């Protein structure tokens, strides 16, 4: 029983790490100028993301940070 619990815990940890990496990879792919932020220009080819830009941009600086991107995806898509 302890082995099963341990194995389940390991799988859960790896799943969260994989999800975090996936979010970072998506962000990096969208960040075409590699500034560390997403702008409306960079999201223009993704109209479904661009249409929710204002909801992502919590501090209203007209750019999306990795933290804002992760928080939005975590709270709205997963």
N, C-alpha and C positions, 0 to 999 in steps of 0.2 A: 504494500500500500504506500509506503514512504517513497519507493522508487517511482510509482505512478504520479504521485503528487509532485515530486521533483521534476520529472519529465514534463509534466503539464506546465509547471512554472517556467521552465526553460523555453518551451515553445511560445508561451505568452510573451516573455521578454524579447525573444527574437522577432516576433510579429510586430511589437511596438517599434523596435529598432528598424525593421524593414519599412514600416509605414513612415517613420520619420525620414528615412533616406529617400523614399519615394517622393515626399513633399519637397525636400531639398532639390532633388533632381528635376522635378517639374518647375520649381522656381528658377533654377539655374538655366533651364531650357528657355523659359520665357524672358529672362533677363538678357536680352540680346547684346546690350552694350556692356554687360558685366559690371554695372555700377553698384550692385548690391540692392537695388530697388527696381520695382516695376513701375513704369509710367503708362499713361494712357496710350501713347504712341506705340509702346511695345505690346500692349494688349489689343491694339486695333485689329490684327488678324484673328483674334479670338473674341468675336462679338458677344458670346455668352458670358465671358469673363468681364469684358469691358462694360457691359450693361449693369454690373453690380459693383463697379469700381468704388463708388461713393460709400457703399456699405463696408467695404474692406478697409478703406482709408480712415481708420479710427481717429488719428490725430490731424486729419485734414491738411496734410502737407503736399497733396497731389502726387504722392508716390506710395507704393506699397512695399513695406519692408518684409523680410522673411517671417518675422514674428506675426505681422498682420496677416500675411498669406496663410501661415500655418493655423492661426486662430480661426480665421474665416473658414478654411476647409474643415477643420476639426469640428467646429460648431454647426456647420451648415450642410456638409456633404457626407460625412462619415456616420 
